Amino acid sequence: MTDLVVTGGTVVTAEGSVQADVGVTEGRISAVGPNLPRDPATETIDASGLLVLPGCVDAHTHTRLPTVAEPDRFYQDSVAAAFGGTTTFLAFNNPGTGISDQGSRSLLAGLREFRARTEGESAVDFALSAVITGQHDDPVAELPELIAAGVPTAKAFMVYDFRLTDERLFAALQAMGRHGGMLQVHCENATVIDALTAEALAHGNVGGRHHALTRPAYAEAEATHRAIALARASDASVYIVHLSCADALAEVVTAKARGWAVYAETCPHYLTLTDDRYAPPDEAEVIKSVISPPLRSDADRQALWMGLAHGGLDLVATDHVPDRVAVEKRVPAPPFPEISNGAPGIETLLSVVYSEGVARGRISVERMVDLLATNPARLFGLPMKGAIEVGRDADLVLFDPAASRTIRQSELHHTSDFTPYEGMAVAGAVVQTLVRGQRAGERIGVFMERRLA
Ligand SMILES: [Zn+2]
């Protein structure tokens, strides 16, 4: 029997939109169709006038692990995800997230620690994407067991002091390809960035805006090209994280046109904000936009929307970093290479992409569902997620397209002390989020093991 029926809404899938009820039985979607039968015991949610969307799958977050001092840090960001319409998120366990030194040296120890410290700590479902760094003892040897344990994706970096050399990146791609995994790569040219950074510092240019000036778009495009070449040579797929500029997009578009298994994401901030954020004299404002890659030009921003509309980009994910200006980023700010990188976004993904994308006519609502739910679930091995389809988990978002609101830090639930979208007027609003048929809010989220198809 049906436990719950969501009635009268417009059900949106990547293929189309239809006026239909959604029946839920034991946490899964059991029927989609007009006027579904229900008995007196069936709970009903009236979705008249609302869009019924599959919950977003945010494939890129750096949610912090709980600690004794901040026991709810992970949980609170998962609550923020639920409020924003995200029902599954993938977290990286890079050193800045609070993972121990031991967990940073071994992929398997890192997985064990992540699972132990996050169990029972989430309002929505979640999974791990590992991080492979130069600090790992022998990551390539551990990859088969990591993949077998349900973590088939991992991120490697071409920049920072924990980057992989090209040789190790190649070996990691090769191992991923052989064992059914997919490597995610942060593409920026470290040689260029290190040289420009040293030059800036030598001239006393220590302010936050030099973060952006020392990470040019061509450095990202070159590294994107190189990552694609290494993936091709190792006969593996590759996934480009947080692609931010037209030149890097061109590399991906070319690779896709040749039929190579190259995928790419961009992030809401690259779709909405530009490098004028580095102009203010107030350093406390500038450091909020110290992220990597940095915010780009308006022409880049427009190119990314074209990439989303025409398939050069596969999905939008947040790169959520719950940094606080007062704590992790710090004011007065240190010299720019020491400013903590990242900005929050776990709660504003759907709002920003719907408003700037769908409401402005840049993408259809069906394409948005593809980009925020269906594609990430498919690419990251979550067959029960990402679509409103019989048999899948009843992860549903009731969304009012006629609502309008203003994004304000004071109304968000994440653990940051700011939002990059402060004061932004957005069309549409999340009314309710269901995780496996339950109203999100309690600690009901579970760790999802994944397998890539
Ligand atoms: Zn990231």
Residues whose N, C-alpha, C, O or C-beta is under 5 A from the ligand:
A	BS01	ZN	D319
